């Protein structure tokens, strides 16, 4: 750190305030923020093309003022080899929160969302280590079209804002978007997030996010998805844990049909692995595979322990879907997963070439569909009376036709209300003999009473 930077930081600590802090942070090398509280009214943007810069803020807290105007507290644009370490950022959400909808489909979050904690834009080699975020109105960390990004040991709490209906608008967590590649988000803790916890996203016309790892994170109490892989390739999601997904109930965007999911998928996603992730109390789906193909879902678990009334947004355990026009649901291995205590069925299958083996689908159909069709959302699709009450249900397609065919569904344990009669459901347009179905144990919450 230069002598001038040291002097400016001393002035900031002694009362020089935001201007001195801002000048100091434009220096290169290593900048040690002295302990203290700093309130800022405008975003602090590092000099474009900054490189080999370390900002170390042990003991320093940056707080957004009630009149803050900007995209984020810190902005790193077109930087190279930048490290943010041990800074605390307080977002002053109560003063800054405003009702905001999702951005239009042709607009990136980085060009829409304001009042975030850290924005990394068009940068390479950025390390974010040990930062603390609280009461952020926007996103804690937003990474746009960057490479070689490492986010390690970050804590985020009590963040995110609302839409005009006072539901979550997906904000509050950590987002990597618009073709961000070679990234890791590891060892982070997120709690009380109104929107998504950790997620990737790209516009349909943009490059997919690629070659990332989301691992060893803990996510508790989010209003949307704990983890979402959106429009991506080559992503590994492993060893994460969480609880209370889709809570508090009033923040769930029911009008927008944003059903909370422990591990969600969107867009076109392949060469991706979901393994050894464990969640409890999920008020929605366990794993949504909308757009997922040519990948693995292995040894994950979701367990609900309360009575069925605790899950008003409950759904299926694992669902394959195909809303993205550039993919087909094919070649997915769903092995050794556990889904316990689910409102509807265990797995909904479309597409071909899947292996669904060794899964434990327990205490299914807590809603008692269709015997209590007027309660708990048991309004099944026309012509498909078995869709909600089957342990594993084979469909002719979801968003687009793609009949379940050429799949291996073997040696799964299936238990729950009516499972002796509705263990494996075959929907209209699907031929039972077009799939291999064998060795599945079907139980009405007691001894095995049927095998299919």
Buried (B, 14 or more C-beta within 10 A) or exposed (E): BEEEBBEBBEBBBEEBBBEBBBBBBBBBEBBBBBEBEBBBEBBBBBBEEBBEBBBBBEBBBBBBBEEBEBBBBBBBBBBBBBBBBBBBBBBBBEBBBEEBEBBEEEEBBBEBBBBBBBBBBBBBBBBBBBBBBBBBBBBBBBBBBBBBBBBBBBBBBBBBBBBEEEBBBBBBBBBBBBBBBBBBBBBBBBBBBBBBBBBBBBBEEBBBBBBBBBBBBBBBBBBBBBBBBBBBBBBBBBBBBBBBBBBEEEBBBBEBEBBBBBBBBBBBBBBBBBBBBBBBBBBBBBBBBBBBBBBBBBBBBBBBEEEBEBBBBBBBBBBBBBEBEEBBBBBBBBBBBBBBBBBBBBBBBBBBBBBBBBBBBBBBBBBBBBEEBEEBBBEBEEEBBBBBBBBBBBBBBBEBEBBBBEBBBBEBBBBBBBBBEBBBBBBEBBEEEBBEBEEBBBBBEEEEBBEB
